[in-house]
Amino acid sequence: MRSLPLPLALTARLSPVVVLAAMGWALTSGPFAATTTADHKSTPDSGTPSGSSAPSTAPAAKAYSTSPAPCGSVTAATLKSLVPGAKTAGKEIPSTDTKVRRTCSWNALKGYDYRWLDVSYEITESDEAAKKSYTETITEKSGGGVVPGLGDAAYSIVNLTTEDKQQTREGTVVVRAGNALVTITYNGSDFENKKAPSTDVINKGAIKAAKEAVTALEGAKAR
């Protein structure tokens, strides 16, 4: 295989690491296209509490008080499938407070195929705070759809960008579980034909990683 200089799209994709190091957060930015899987319907979590009882003065119990280790949140088999050629240990992004906000990244260029995966955890002060953040996030990233049976609420979206004729397709899954938020970012490009993986491949890969990340979160709670 002939060696190639890193395309501009890959160079641009690496730049968010600087921002993540400062913020400890893994959501990448960019215009989200309205590319949605057919079986998804957008239904944001309203976050409206039921019942009319008077609010309690006692602080609400938090399901999660600390973030699990993100680099151990996805199985080695899944990582090999989603990010071929990446070291399964991953690389944790520095955070100002690892109890509440942690992110791990995996990326690799194998042949001409490039893949990137981020897993992020954020522990908020309450379920209500998590609901508010979740709702704001999915409102900003409108055009996706609900992922049923994942956490208390989950939402996924896939977008396609093109730079210098090189396509990159990125999927984001946001999950709310109690007072915790789990965010998955998964993208890919083919630098030989300049095409991107299909929406189905990226969406299913992001959801698979999200399910394992939520399982890891629940396991950390049980210990």
BELUR-V949448 format. One record per residue. OMEGA is omega in whole degrees, 0 to 359 (* if undefined). Layout:
omega=<OMEGA/OMEGA>
This chain:
omega=<179/180/180/172/180/179/180/181/179/178/180/183/182/185/180/180/179/180/180/181/180/187/182/185/192/178/175/184/178/180/180/177/182/177/188/176/188/185/179/173/184/178/183/175/186/180/182/181/179/178/183/181/181/181/180/178/180/179/180/179/180/179/184/181/181/180/174/178/186/182/176/187/182/184/179/180/179/179/179/179/185/183/181/178/180/173/185/180/180/179/179/179/180/180/179/179/185/177/186/185/181/182/173/181/172/175/181/173/180/189/177/183/180/177/178/177/173/171/182/174/172/179/181/184/184/175/181/178/178/179/181/180/179/182/179/182/183/174/178/183/182/181/178/181/182/172/184/173/182/182/175/177/180/187/179/177/178/178/180/175/179/178/183/178/178/179/171/177/184/176/177/175/177/182/171/177/185/179/181/175/177/181/178/173/183/179/181/178/172/186/175/180/179/177/177/174/181/177/182/180/182/182/180/179/180/180/178/178/180/180/180/179/177/176/178/177/180/178/178/178/184/183/*>
